[in-house]
């Protein structure tokens, strides 16, 4: 009877029950990668060129959009 557990009624682990090694690994990763990404300003022209096809925006439009994204 108990083999069929209703997943709706199961509860996730409390955050304090997370493995200490997993927390340490996450902290090391954040130290190496997290703060660097927050400080770096994205290259807006490369973001635009990756997201939109070439020729969709004129050079003036790209310049105006980059200014809007910076402010």
C-alpha angles and dihedrals in degrees: 000000000000092000091084102068116185104232092203090069097046116104126217121242117274112254091246089062093065115119112266092225091055091052091049091049090050092048091051091049092049090048091053099039114011105068094041091059092049093053098045118088110224118243097248096196092056090047090053093046092050095049103039133045120256112269096024092110128033119234090257091052092049090050092050092047092049090052091050092050092051093053 
